[in-house]
Every structure is written in structure tokens, then in C-alpha cells.
């Protein structure tokens, strides 16, 4: 029986077009449902989802609290009605929240940097001192390295923390991991490592490709691969982009688990067809 899939996204960007190509290669009907156009009714489902075999979530766009809650509600309801949703709503909700991700990984014994999430500038300054005076302020929700600020002096820490408190924002802080100028992104799919790349930057401690980092294909060390797979499993993510750093002692640290990972940079460094592998996996899981 022919399947029909829906890509839930913010727009028809490069990744959505790549997925459309992959679905077409398998002869599968594929529709794109913009998150901003989704609505709920008495049956709980948006019309775009009704009758679909599966939903592939490509992105979680920004929005008001009510907009985000409605979008996640619709994904939860689709799951409850037997529609395959990848990644699952629970995985999406967990991974989009950096603190929740870090807390769950740390509780599972996975090495993560020292972390504090607090709501007052006074506590943030205490945490700054406790973590050695070299920390990174991060937005609780964010991607591609945007909004992160490395702080190494107490005056700047106070200014950042005070501003966050006045805005009613959370001060999410992590100890800075001194790395060799590159990080490792491991793309996991269905409990296996599909591909990996290192991202290098000569001008910024942030190595994200979106910020100018250079991507190079790599075969990750066994320890890093194991940590990536464990991290994806803890977060319940069938598909994940796990970011890791190695410090000067050779110890690996898990920094983030992305449940809607991009692969444009990765596709330029590998011969593997990431989109086709993803489509084959979600369709196979549905059968």
C-alpha cells in the first residue's frame, strides 16, 4: 500500500526540498505542512495530517508560547491516533530545551559541562565564580550557536546576568570547555552512526557552520560514537545531531543533542545520501 507522508516545517528551504527529492525517489507522496498554518479541530488533527502515514518534523520554528504549545499538541494528538511522528513530540520537547537535555544526560552518567540554570543575577554571579570564571551564557532555546556569549570577567558576567534578570529570562550557564578549535557533530539514525564531521574555526570559539565554521568529514572515535548513541537514546531521538567537544586531556564532553539536525554542511563532506537514509528509516519504521 502506498504511503503518504507530511513534512512539518517552517518553509520549503533546502532541507525540505532535499527530503522531497528523497521521498520522490522512493515513489512516495509527500506534502509540506507549514507550522504557522496548522490548526486543530474536534478530532484534534490538522487537515494536512489527517490520513497521513507519517509526519517528519524538519524544524521547530519560533513562536509565542501559545503557538508552540498548539503545534506540539497537534503532534502529540497525531501520535495518539497512530500516525508515526519523527522525531517523537517528547524527544522534540526534550531536545529543544538545552537545560532539560543537559540535566537528563548528566543524570544518565554522560559527561556534560558543569551547568547552572538560574533566575537571579546574584545566583548567576555565584555560579560564575564556582565554575572557574570562564563560562558560556546560552539561550535556553536556540540553535546554530547564535546568542551564546563567552564571559571570562566578573564585571561582564554581572552585566549579562542583570540584563537577563530584567528581561525575565533564565541565566543558562555552562563551564567553558577548552577545545582545540574544532568540535564533532555525529549524525545518528535509528541507533547507529550514519555520518560525522568536524567543524573548525580559526576566528571564533564557536565552530558552527552557520557561523562560518569549516566542515570536514571524519570517522568518529569509538568513545565519541558511543557517547553520541547513548545521548540520542537517553533523549528518545530516532534521528539526532549530537555535538561533542574534546578537551586538552582527551576527555569527550557532550554539548548538545539536536532533534531536528541539519545536514547541508554534512552532505558536502560525505557521499552518503542523508535525506534518503532518513526517508528509508522512517518509512521502514512505519511498515
C-alpha positions in Angstrom: 0.0 0.0 0.0 1.4 3.4 -1.0 2.3 5.6 1.9 1.7 9.4 2.2 4.0 11.5 4.3 3.9 15.0 5.6 7.0 17.2 6.3 6.2 19.7 9.1 8.4 22.7 8.6 8.6 26.5 8.7 9.2 26.8 4.9 10.4 25.0 1.8 14.0 25.5 2.5 17.0 23.4 1.3 16.4 20.6 3.7 12.7 20.3 2.9 13.5 20.2 -0.8 16.1 17.5 -0.2 13.5 15.4 1.7 11.0 15.9 -1.1 13.7 14.6 -3.6 14.3 11.6 -1.4 10.6 10.8 -1.0 10.1 11.1 -4.8 13.0 8.8 -5.4 11.1 6.1 -3.4 7.8 6.9 -5.2 6.1 8.3 -2.1 3.6 11.1 -2.0 4.9 13.9 0.2 3.2 17.1 1.4 4.7 20.1 3.2 2.7 21.5 6.1 3.9 24.9 7.4 3.8 25.0 11.2 2.3 28.5 11.0 -0.7 27.3 9.1 -1.6 24.3 11.3 -4.9 24.3 13.2 -6.9 21.9 15.4 -10.5 20.8 15.3 -12.8 18.4 17.2 -10.7 15.4 16.0 -7.6 17.2 17.2 -5.8 16.9 13.8 -4.9 19.4 11.2 -6.3 18.5 7.8 -2.7 18.2 6.5 -2.1 15.4 9.0 -5.4 13.6 8.5 -4.9 10.3 6.8 -1.1 10.6 6.7 1.1 7.5 7.4 3.8 9.6 9.0 5.0 13.1 9.8 8.6 14.1 9.5 9.4 17.1 11.6 12.0 19.2 9.9 12.1 22.2 12.2 10.6 23.8 15.3 10.1 27.4 14.4 10.0 30.2 17.0 6.6 31.5 18.1 4.7 32.6 21.1 4.2 30.2 24.0 0.6 29.5 22.8 1.7 28.9 19.2 4.4 26.5 20.2 2.0 24.6 22.6 -0.6 24.3 19.9 1.9 22.9 17.4 3.2 20.4 19.9 -0.4 19.5 20.9 -1.1 18.6 17.3 2.0 16.4 17.0 1.0 14.6 20.3 -2.5 14.1 19.0 -1.2 12.7 15.7 0.9 10.2 17.6 -2.1 9.2 19.8 -4.0 8.5 16.6 -1.4 6.1 15.3 0.5 8.4 12.9 4.2 7.9 13.0 5.9 11.2 14.1 9.7 11.6 13.8 11.1 12.7 16.0 8.5 12.0 18.6 7.0 15.0 20.3 8.6 14.0 23.6 12.0 13.9 22.0 11.4 17.2 20.3 10.3 18.9 23.6 13.3 17.5 25.5 16.0 18.4 22.9 14.8 21.9 22.2 15.3 22.7 25.8 19.0 22.9 26.4 18.8 22.7 30.2 16.5 19.7 30.1 18.8 17.9 27.7 21.8 18.6 29.8 20.1 17.5 33.0 18.9 14.2 31.5 22.3 13.4 30.0 24.1 14.2 33.3 21.7 12.1 35.3 22.4 9.2 32.9 26.1 9.5 33.6 27.0 11.1 30.3 29.8 13.7 30.6 28.4 17.2 30.2 30.0 20.5 31.3 29.2 21.9 34.7 25.9 23.7 34.3 23.6 26.1 36.2 20.2 27.4 35.2 19.0 30.2 37.5 16.7 33.2 37.6 18.6 35.9 39.5 21.8 37.8 38.8 23.1 37.1 42.3 22.9 33.4 41.9 24.4 33.7 38.4 27.5 35.5 39.8 27.9 32.8 42.4 27.8 30.2 39.6 30.3 32.2 37.6 32.8 32.0 40.5 32.0 28.4 41.2 32.7 27.4 37.6 36.1 29.0 37.5 35.3 32.3 35.9 35.2 31.1 32.3 31.6 30.3 31.3 29.2 30.5 28.4 25.8 32.1 28.7 23.4 30.3 26.3 19.8 30.8 25.4 17.6 28.1 26.8 16.1 27.7 23.3 18.4 28.3 20.3 20.4 26.8 17.5 23.4 27.3 15.3 25.5 28.8 18.1 23.5 32.1 18.0 23.0 34.0 21.2 25.9 32.4 23.1 28.3 34.6 24.9 31.6 33.5 26.5 32.4 35.5 29.6 35.7 35.5 31.5 35.5 38.5 33.8 33.1 39.1 36.7 32.0 42.6 35.6 30.7 41.3 32.2 29.1 38.3 33.9 27.2 40.7 36.2 26.1 42.9 33.2 24.9 39.9 31.2 23.2 38.3 34.3 21.5 41.6 35.3 20.2 42.1 31.8 18.8 38.6 31.6 17.1 39.1 35.0 15.5 42.4 33.9 14.2 40.7 30.8 12.7 37.9 32.8 15.0 35.4 31.1 16.8 32.4 32.5 20.5 32.5 33.0 21.7 29.2 31.5 25.4 28.9 32.1 28.0 26.2 31.3 31.6 26.0 32.1 33.7 26.6 29.0 35.4 23.5 27.6 38.8 24.4 26.2 38.9 22.7 22.9 41.4 22.6 20.0 39.4 24.8 17.7 37.0 22.2 16.4 34.0 20.2 17.6 32.5 17.0 16.4 28.9 16.6 15.0 27.7 13.0 15.0 24.6 12.3 13.0 22.8 9.3 14.5 19.8 7.5 12.9 17.9 4.5 14.4 20.6 3.6 16.9 23.6 3.8 14.5 26.1 6.4 13.4 25.2 7.5 9.9 27.9 10.1 9.4 30.1 12.6 11.2 32.0 15.7 10.6 34.4 18.0 12.5 33.7 21.8 12.4 36.7 24.1 12.5 37.0 27.8 13.2 40.2 29.9 13.2 38.4 33.1 14.3 35.7 32.1 16.8 35.5 29.7 19.7 32.1 28.7 18.2 32.6 26.3 15.3 29.1 26.1 13.9 29.0 26.0 10.1 26.2 28.6 10.1 28.7 31.0 11.7 31.5 30.3 9.2 32.9 27.1 10.5 34.6 24.7 8.0 33.2 21.2 7.9 35.3 18.1 7.3 34.2 14.5 7.1 35.6 12.2 9.7 35.2 8.8 11.3 34.5 9.5 14.9 36.5 7.7 17.7 34.7 4.8 19.3 34.3 6.6 22.6 32.7 9.6 20.9 30.4 7.4 18.8 29.2 5.6 21.9 28.5 8.8 23.7 26.6 10.1 20.8 24.4 7.0 20.6 23.8 6.9 24.3 22.8 10.6 24.3 20.4 10.1 21.4 18.9 7.1 23.3 18.5 9.0 26.5 16.6 11.8 24.7 14.5 9.3 22.7 15.6 10.8 19.4 15.5 8.4 16.4 17.4 11.0 14.4 19.8 13.3 16.2 22.8 15.6 15.7 25.0 15.2 18.7 27.7 17.8 19.3 30.8 16.9 21.3 34.0 18.6 22.3 37.3 17.0 23.4 39.4 18.9 26.0 43.1 19.2 26.4 43.2 15.9 28.4 41.5 14.0 25.7 38.2 13.7 27.5 35.0 13.9 25.5 32.0 16.1 26.5 28.5 16.1 25.1 27.4 19.7 24.5 24.0 19.3 22.7 21.6 16.9 21.2 19.6 18.3 18.3 16.4 16.5 17.4 16.0 18.4 14.1 19.6 18.3 12.9 20.6 19.9 9.6 22.8 18.0 7.2 23.6 20.6 4.5 27.2 21.0 5.7 27.5 17.3 6.3 26.2 16.4 2.8 29.1 18.5 1.3 31.6 16.3 3.1 30.2 12.8 2.5 29.0 10.7 -0.4 26.2 9.4 1.8 22.7 10.5 0.9 21.5 11.7 4.3 18.0 12.6 3.2 17.4 9.2 1.5 18.7 7.3 4.5 16.3 9.3 6.7 13.4 8.7 4.5 14.2 5.0 4.2 14.4 4.8 8.0 11.1 6.5 8.8 9.3 4.5 6.1 10.8 1.3 7.3 9.8 2.0 10.9 6.2 2.6 9.7 5.9 -0.8 7.9 
